[in-house]
Amino acid sequence: MRQCFYCGKSYKGGGTRKLLRGHYNPTNFSKKRVNLQLVADAKSGVRVLSCTSCMRTKVKVRKPRAAKKPLAKKTA
């Protein structure tokens, strides 16, 4: 799967809903693709795929999104 080397962003899939006279009709499933470009990595110099949002923030290297941890309960 094509995805960004820095943030792990890839395509998002989803369908649209077409309303006609009070009923929703089925439509085709579509993919929203990320704008990936080949860029030389700053540290190693190897060409990697990077999304344009990561290219704008070259200095800031993002980590892949992880699952959120539950908040700790406060005791009185």
MMTF fields as JSON, N, C-alpha, C and O atoms, coordinates in Angstrom:
{
  "mmtfVersion": "1.0.0",
  "mmtfProducer": "UNKNOWN",
  "numBonds": 303,
  "numAtoms": 304,
  "numGroups": 76,
  "numChains": 1,
  "numModels": 1,
  "chainsPerModel": [1],
  "groupsPerChain": [76],
  "chainIdList": ["A"],
  "bondAtomList": [4, 2, 8, 6, 12, 10, 16, 14, 20, 18, 24, 22, 28, 26, 32, 30, 36, 34, 40, 38, 44, 42, 48, 46, 52, 50, 56, 54, 60, 58, 64, 62, 68, 66, 72, 70, 76, 74, 80, 78, 84, 82, 88, 86, 92, 90, 96, 94, 100, 98, 104, 102, 108, 106, 112, 110, 116, 114, 120, 118, 124, 122, 128, 126, 132, 130, 136, 134, 140, 138, 144, 142, 148, 146, 152, 150, 156, 154, 160, 158, 164, 162, 168, 166, 172, 170, 176, 174, 180, 178, 184, 182, 188, 186, 192, 190, 196, 194, 200, 198, 204, 202, 208, 206, 212, 210, 216, 214, 220, 218, 224, 222, 228, 226, 232, 230, 236, 234, 240, 238, 244, 242, 248, 246, 252, 250, 256, 254, 260, 258, 264, 262, 268, 266, 272, 270, 276, 274, 280, 278, 284, 282, 288, 286, 292, 290, 296, 294, 300, 298],
  "bondOrderList": [1, 1, 1, 1, 1, 1, 1, 1, 1, 1, 1, 1, 1, 1, 1, 1, 1, 1, 1, 1, 1, 1, 1, 1, 1, 1, 1, 1, 1, 1, 1, 1, 1, 1, 1, 1, 1, 1, 1, 1, 1, 1, 1, 1, 1, 1, 1, 1, 1, 1, 1, 1, 1, 1, 1, 1, 1, 1, 1, 1, 1, 1, 1, 1, 1, 1, 1, 1, 1, 1, 1, 1, 1, 1, 1],
  "groupList": [{"groupName": "MET", "atomNameList": ["N", "CA", "C", "O"], "elementList": ["N", "C", "C", "O"], "formalChargeList": [0, 0, 0, 0], "bondAtomList": [1, 0, 2, 1, 3, 2], "bondOrderList": [1, 1, 2], "singleLetterCode": "M", "chemCompType": "L-PEPTIDE LINKING"}, {"groupName": "ARG", "atomNameList": ["N", "CA", "C", "O"], "elementList": ["N", "C", "C", "O"], "formalChargeList": [0, 0, 0, 0], "bondAtomList": [1, 0, 2, 1, 3, 2], "bondOrderList": [1, 1, 2], "singleLetterCode": "R", "chemCompType": "L-PEPTIDE LINKING"}, {"groupName": "GLN", "atomNameList": ["N", "CA", "C", "O"], "elementList": ["N", "C", "C", "O"], "formalChargeList": [0, 0, 0, 0], "bondAtomList": [1, 0, 2, 1, 3, 2], "bondOrderList": [1, 1, 2], "singleLetterCode": "Q", "chemCompType": "L-PEPTIDE LINKING"}, {"groupName": "CYS", "atomNameList": ["N", "CA", "C", "O"], "elementList": ["N", "C", "C", "O"], "formalChargeList": [0, 0, 0, 0], "bondAtomList": [1, 0, 2, 1, 3, 2], "bondOrderList": [1, 1, 2], "singleLetterCode": "C", "chemCompType": "L-PEPTIDE LINKING"}, {"groupName": "PHE", "atomNameList": ["N", "CA", "C", "O"], "elementList": ["N", "C", "C", "O"], "formalChargeList": [0, 0, 0, 0], "bondAtomList": [1, 0, 2, 1, 3, 2], "bondOrderList": [1, 1, 2], "singleLetterCode": "F", "chemCompType": "L-PEPTIDE LINKING"}, {"groupName": "TYR", "atomNameList": ["N", "CA", "C", "O"], "elementList": ["N", "C", "C", "O"], "formalChargeList": [0, 0, 0, 0], "bondAtomList": [1, 0, 2, 1, 3, 2], "bondOrderList": [1, 1, 2], "singleLetterCode": "Y", "chemCompType": "L-PEPTIDE LINKING"}, {"groupName": "GLY", "atomNameList": ["N", "CA", "C", "O"], "elementList": ["N", "C", "C", "O"], "formalChargeList": [0, 0, 0, 0], "bondAtomList": [1, 0, 2, 1, 3, 2], "bondOrderList": [1, 1, 2], "singleLetterCode": "G", "chemCompType": "PEPTIDE LINKING"}, {"groupName": "LYS", "atomNameList": ["N", "CA", "C", "O"], "elementList": ["N", "C", "C", "O"], "formalChargeList": [0, 0, 0, 0], "bondAtomList": [1, 0, 2, 1, 3, 2], "bondOrderList": [1, 1, 2], "singleLetterCode": "K", "chemCompType": "L-PEPTIDE LINKING"}, {"groupName": "SER", "atomNameList": ["N", "CA", "C", "O"], "elementList": ["N", "C", "C", "O"], "formalChargeList": [0, 0, 0, 0], "bondAtomList": [1, 0, 2, 1, 3, 2], "bondOrderList": [1, 1, 2], "singleLetterCode": "S", "chemCompType": "L-PEPTIDE LINKING"}, {"groupName": "THR", "atomNameList": ["N", "CA", "C", "O"], "elementList": ["N", "C", "C", "O"], "formalChargeList": [0, 0, 0, 0], "bondAtomList": [1, 0, 2, 1, 3, 2], "bondOrderList": [1, 1, 2], "singleLetterCode": "T", "chemCompType": "L-PEPTIDE LINKING"}, {"groupName": "LEU", "atomNameList": ["N", "CA", "C", "O"], "elementList": ["N", "C", "C", "O"], "formalChargeList": [0, 0, 0, 0], "bondAtomList": [1, 0, 2, 1, 3, 2], "bondOrderList": [1, 1, 2], "singleLetterCode": "L", "chemCompType": "L-PEPTIDE LINKING"}, {"groupName": "HIS", "atomNameList": ["N", "CA", "C", "O"], "elementList": ["N", "C", "C", "O"], "formalChargeList": [0, 0, 0, 0], "bondAtomList": [1, 0, 2, 1, 3, 2], "bondOrderList": [1, 1, 2], "singleLetterCode": "H", "chemCompType": "L-PEPTIDE LINKING"}, {"groupName": "ASN", "atomNameList": ["N", "CA", "C", "O"], "elementList": ["N", "C", "C", "O"], "formalChargeList": [0, 0, 0, 0], "bondAtomList": [1, 0, 2, 1, 3, 2], "bondOrderList": [1, 1, 2], "singleLetterCode": "N", "chemCompType": "L-PEPTIDE LINKING"}, {"groupName": "PRO", "atomNameList": ["N", "CA", "C", "O"], "elementList": ["N", "C", "C", "O"], "formalChargeList": [0, 0, 0, 0], "bondAtomList": [1, 0, 2, 1, 3, 2], "bondOrderList": [1, 1, 2], "singleLetterCode": "P", "chemCompType": "L-PEPTIDE LINKING"}, {"groupName": "VAL", "atomNameList": ["N", "CA", "C", "O"], "elementList": ["N", "C", "C", "O"], "formalChargeList": [0, 0, 0, 0], "bondAtomList": [1, 0, 2, 1, 3, 2], "bondOrderList": [1, 1, 2], "singleLetterCode": "V", "chemCompType": "L-PEPTIDE LINKING"}, {"groupName": "ALA", "atomNameList": ["N", "CA", "C", "O"], "elementList": ["N", "C", "C", "O"], "formalChargeList": [0, 0, 0, 0], "bondAtomList": [1, 0, 2, 1, 3, 2], "bondOrderList": [1, 1, 2], "singleLetterCode": "A", "chemCompType": "L-PEPTIDE LINKING"}, {"groupName": "ASP", "atomNameList": ["N", "CA", "C", "O"], "elementList": ["N", "C", "C", "O"], "formalChargeList": [0, 0, 0, 0], "bondAtomList": [1, 0, 2, 1, 3, 2], "bondOrderList": [1, 1, 2], "singleLetterCode": "D", "chemCompType": "L-PEPTIDE LINKING"}],
  "groupTypeList": [0, 1, 2, 3, 4, 5, 3, 6, 7, 8, 5, 7, 6, 6, 6, 9, 1, 7, 10, 10, 1, 6, 11, 5, 12, 13, 9, 12, 4, 8, 7, 7, 1, 14, 12, 10, 2, 10, 14, 15, 16, 15, 7, 8, 6, 14, 1, 14, 10, 8, 3, 9, 8, 3, 0, 1, 9, 7, 14, 7, 14, 1, 7, 13, 1, 15, 15, 7, 7, 13, 10, 15, 7, 7, 9, 15],
  "groupIdList": [1, 2, 3, 4, 5, 6, 7, 8, 9, 10, 11, 12, 13, 14, 15, 16, 17, 18, 19, 20, 21, 22, 23, 24, 25, 26, 27, 28, 29, 30, 31, 32, 33, 34, 35, 36, 37, 38, 39, 40, 41, 42, 43, 44, 45, 46, 47, 48, 49, 50, 51, 52, 53, 54, 55, 56, 57, 58, 59, 60, 61, 62, 63, 64, 65, 66, 67, 68, 69, 70, 71, 72, 73, 74, 75, 76],
  "secStructList": [7, 7, 7, 7, 6, 6, 6, 7, 7, 7, 7, 3, 3, 3, 3, 7, 7, 3, 3, 3, 6, 6, 3, 3, 3, 7, 7, 7, 3, 3, 3, 3, 7, 7, 7, 3, 3, 3, 3, 3, 7, 6, 6, 6, 7, 7, 3, 3, 3, 3, 3, 2, 2, 2, 2, 2, 6, 7, 1, 1, 7, 7, 7, 7, 7, 7, 7, 7, 7, 7, 7, 7, 7, 7, 7, 7],
  "xCoordList": [0.845, 0.0, 0.895, 1.872, 0.555, 1.311, 0.917, -0.259, 1.909, 1.635, 2.831, 3.939, 2.597, 3.642, 4.654, 4.281, 5.924, 6.999, 7.005, 7.335, 6.647, 6.741, 5.498, 5.622, 4.313, 3.109, 2.252, 1.312, 2.547, 1.781, 0.425, -0.412, 0.194, -1.09, -1.239, -0.306, -2.406, -2.675, -4.076, -4.568, -4.719, -6.015, -7.11, -6.978, -8.196, -9.398, -10.514, -10.7, -11.246, -12.332, -13.668, -13.821, -14.627, -15.951, -16.914, -16.503, -18.165, -19.188, -19.975, -19.995, -20.622, -21.491, -22.93, -23.23, -23.813, -25.228, -25.992, -25.899, -26.735, -27.489, -28.956, -29.59, -29.49, -30.884, -31.775, -31.528, -32.805, -33.756, -35.155, -35.458, -35.988, -37.381, -37.515, -38.341, -36.706, -36.838, -36.142, -36.232, -35.444, -34.748, -33.306, -33.008, -32.416, -31.003, -30.717, -31.054, -30.1, -29.762, -28.3, -27.474, -27.967, -26.571, -25.692, -26.126, -24.466, -23.482, -22.195, -22.066, -21.255, -19.998, -19.123, -19.162, -18.334, -17.352, -16.19, -15.765, -15.668, -14.583, -13.436, -13.625, -12.247, -11.057, -10.575, -10.474, -10.279, -9.636, -8.156, -7.743, -7.353, -5.929, -5.126, -5.484, -4.034, -3.13, -2.178, -1.798, -1.79, -0.855, 0.559, 1.183, 1.067, 2.393, 3.415, 3.145, 4.593, 5.682, 6.955, 7.122, 7.854, 9.162, 10.075, 10.278, 10.626, 11.479, 12.695, 12.599, 13.837, 15.035, 14.929, 14.68, 15.116, 15.064, 16.253, 17.374, 16.011, 17.06, 18.175, 19.345, 17.821, 18.835, 19.661, 20.891, 18.983, 19.702, 19.969, 20.859, 19.221, 19.401, 18.689, 18.796, 17.963, 17.225, 15.918, 15.306, 15.491, 14.226, 13.058, 12.998, 12.139, 10.974, 9.716, 9.785, 8.565, 7.287, 6.863, 6.848, 6.519, 6.105, 4.858, 4.765, 3.891, 2.705, 3.062, 4.034, 2.283, 2.623, 2.497, 3.175, 1.653, 1.557, 2.824, 3.218, 3.473, 4.75, 5.883, 6.859, 5.765, 6.788, 6.813, 7.878, 5.648, 5.587, 6.238, 6.822, 6.14, 6.723, 7.898, 7.893, 8.915, 10.066, 10.81, 11.248, 10.96, 11.748, 11.078, 11.741, 9.751, 8.997, 8.703, 7.924, 9.288, 9.036, 7.929, 8.044, 6.855, 5.713, 5.863, 6.501, 5.272, 5.232, 3.861, 2.903, 3.74, 2.422, 1.457, 1.842, 0.202, -0.807, -1.01, -1.179, -0.994, -1.185, -2.54, -3.163, -2.98, -4.247, -4.125, -3.096, -5.196, -5.178, -5.31, -6.051, -4.576, -4.656, -5.822, -6.097, -6.511, -7.604, -7.065, -5.964, -7.856, -7.455, -7.484, -8.345, -6.535, -6.487, -7.594, -7.861, -8.228, -9.303, -8.708, -7.749, -9.297, -8.835, -9.514, -10.719, -8.721, -9.281, -9.363, -8.452, -10.451, -10.663, -10.005, -10.092],
  "yCoordList": [-1.17, 0.0, 1.238, 1.306, 2.211, 3.456, 4.32, 4.624, 4.707, 5.56, 6.447, 6.182, 7.502, 8.459, 7.81, 7.109, 8.049, 7.486, 8.084, 7.388, 9.363, 10.066, 9.897, 9.571, 10.111, 10.083, 8.839, 8.614, 8.025, 6.806, 7.033, 6.13, 8.221, 8.546, 7.803, 7.772, 7.208, 6.524, 6.941, 7.994, 6.128, 6.531, 6.384, 5.626, 7.128, 6.987, 6.541, 7.101, 5.544, 5.038, 5.456, 5.645, 5.596, 5.954, 6.034, 6.131, 5.993, 6.097, 7.377, 7.972, 7.793, 8.956, 8.473, 7.349, 9.329, 8.967, 9.908, 11.128, 9.347, 10.131, 10.101, 9.045, 11.268, 11.366, 11.68, 12.633, 10.876, 11.104, 10.789, 9.639, 11.781, 11.657, 10.922, 10.019, 11.305, 10.758, 9.441, 8.902, 8.895, 7.623, 7.774, 8.508, 7.067, 7.084, 5.937, 4.787, 6.245, 5.244, 4.849, 5.674, 3.597, 3.165, 3.835, 4.064, 4.142, 4.702, 3.913, 3.088, 4.16, 3.432, 3.857, 5.003, 2.908, 3.157, 3.922, 3.601, 4.925, 5.722, 5.827, 5.667, 6.096, 6.282, 7.715, 8.235, 8.35, 9.66, 9.407, 8.947, 9.703, 9.394, 10.576, 11.733, 10.265, 11.277, 11.709, 10.896, 12.979, 13.501, 13.125, 13.835, 11.995, 11.497, 11.897, 11.825, 12.32, 12.727, 12.028, 11.727, 11.769, 11.211, 12.334, 13.322, 12.173, 13.191, 12.492, 11.362, 13.165, 12.615, 12.814, 13.927, 11.746, 11.816, 12.629, 12.449, 13.528, 14.43, 13.677, 14.04, 12.633, 11.931, 10.964, 10.994, 10.102, 9.046, 9.372, 8.775, 10.301, 10.643, 9.714, 9.889, 8.73, 7.775, 8.426, 9.179, 8.136, 8.687, 7.922, 6.695, 8.65, 8.046, 8.772, 9.89, 8.122, 8.753, 9.606, 9.139, 10.86, 11.777, 12.511, 12.901, 12.705, 13.474, 14.961, 15.361, 15.767, 17.182, 17.929, 18.937, 17.464, 18.134, 17.918, 18.802, 16.756, 16.523, 17.259, 17.652, 17.449, 18.198, 19.656, 20.27, 20.213, 21.605, 21.758, 22.8, 20.722, 20.77, 19.815, 18.861, 20.068, 19.165, 19.031, 17.937, 20.129, 20.116, 19.242, 18.514, 19.323, 18.57, 17.185, 17.066, 16.145, 14.778, 14.191, 14.117, 13.775, 13.234, 11.741, 11.061, 11.234, 9.801, 9.29, 10.062, 8.013, 7.476, 7.605, 7.495, 7.84, 8.018, 6.718, 5.656, 6.806, 5.633, 5.745, 6.806, 4.654, 4.653, 5.517, 5.521, 6.249, 7.127, 6.309, 5.328, 6.733, 6.063, 6.649, 7.844, 5.832, 6.373, 7.296, 7.1, 8.294, 9.247, 8.59, 7.757, 8.975, 8.434, 9.074, 10.27, 8.27, 8.788, 9.533, 9.08, 10.688, 11.477, 10.973, 10.722, 10.828, 10.405, 11.605, 12.432, 11.701, 12.86, 12.69, 13.579],
  "zCoordList": [0.0, 0.0, 0.0, 0.745, -0.836, -0.887, 0.307, 0.506, 1.091, 2.238, 2.517, 2.051, 3.281, 3.613, 4.556, 5.497, 4.296, 5.102, 6.509, 7.47, 6.644, 7.924, 8.799, 9.979, 8.246, 9.089, 8.874, 9.637, 7.86, 7.631, 6.992, 6.984, 6.456, 5.853, 4.525, 3.723, 4.292, 3.03, 2.575, 2.981, 1.74, 1.22, 2.269, 3.231, 2.059, 2.869, 1.945, 0.865, 2.369, 1.542, 2.107, 3.314, 1.226, 1.685, 0.525, -0.632, 0.827, -0.203, -0.03, 1.048, -1.099, -1.019, -0.992, -1.396, -0.513, -0.456, -1.372, -1.237, -2.292, -3.26, -2.853, -2.859, -2.499, -2.057, -3.254, -3.992, -3.435, -4.518, -4.005, -3.688, -3.925, -3.473, -2.148, -2.017, -1.165, 0.182, 0.422, 1.526, -0.574, -0.406, -0.858, -1.801, -0.172, -0.546, -1.501, -1.217, -2.622, -3.628, -3.489, -3.099, -3.804, -3.686, -4.746, -5.875, -4.368, -5.293, -5.147, -4.243, -6.022, -6.01, -4.84, -4.392, -4.359, -3.307, -3.924, -5.034, -3.228, -3.795, -2.806, -1.6, -3.326, -2.503, -2.643, -3.754, -1.525, -1.529, -1.325, -0.26, -2.335, -2.278, -1.767, -1.987, -1.082, -0.544, -1.653, -2.496, -1.658, -2.648, -2.218, -1.43, -2.745, -2.378, -3.432, -4.631, -2.974, -3.854, -3.406, -2.224, -4.357, -4.017, -3.542, -4.247, -2.336, -1.72, -1.134, -0.655, -1.173, -0.545, 0.962, 1.424, 1.73, 3.185, 3.687, 3.21, 4.652, 5.134, 5.858, 5.739, 6.606, 7.405, 6.566, 6.61, 5.796, 5.082, 3.617, 3.012, 3.035, 1.63, 0.672, -0.542, 1.182, 0.357, -0.089, 0.669, -1.322, -1.803, -1.189, -1.268, -0.581, 0.072, -0.393, -0.903, -0.212, -0.51, 0.675, 1.814, 0.401, 1.454, 0.986, -0.178, 1.895, 1.536, 1.557, 2.197, 0.865, 0.73, 2.052, 2.248, 2.957, 4.255, 5.074, 5.835, 4.934, 5.617, 4.908, 5.547, 3.6, 2.874, 3.318, 3.373, 3.635, 4.094, 5.459, 5.758, 6.289, 7.635, 7.689, 8.466, 6.859, 6.767, 8.084, 8.438, 8.813, 10.047, 11.091, 11.83, 11.143, 12.138, 11.588, 10.642, 12.136, 11.678, 12.529, 13.753, 11.877, 12.61, 12.802, 11.998, 13.872, 14.131, 13.714, 13.702, 13.372, 13.028, 14.202, 15.366, 13.863, 14.907, 15.672, 15.072, 16.997, 17.848, 18.539, 18.54, 19.117, 19.842, 21.089, 21.763, 21.381, 22.548, 23.825, 23.88, 24.848, 26.141, 26.929, 26.817, 27.723, 28.527, 29.618, 30.133, 29.953, 30.983, 32.36, 32.643, 33.21, 34.569, 35.4, 35.283, 36.232, 37.075, 38.257, 38.881, 38.551, 39.692, 40.961, 40.979, 42.024, 43.307, 44.221, 44.257, 44.96, 45.832, 47.171, 48.018]
}
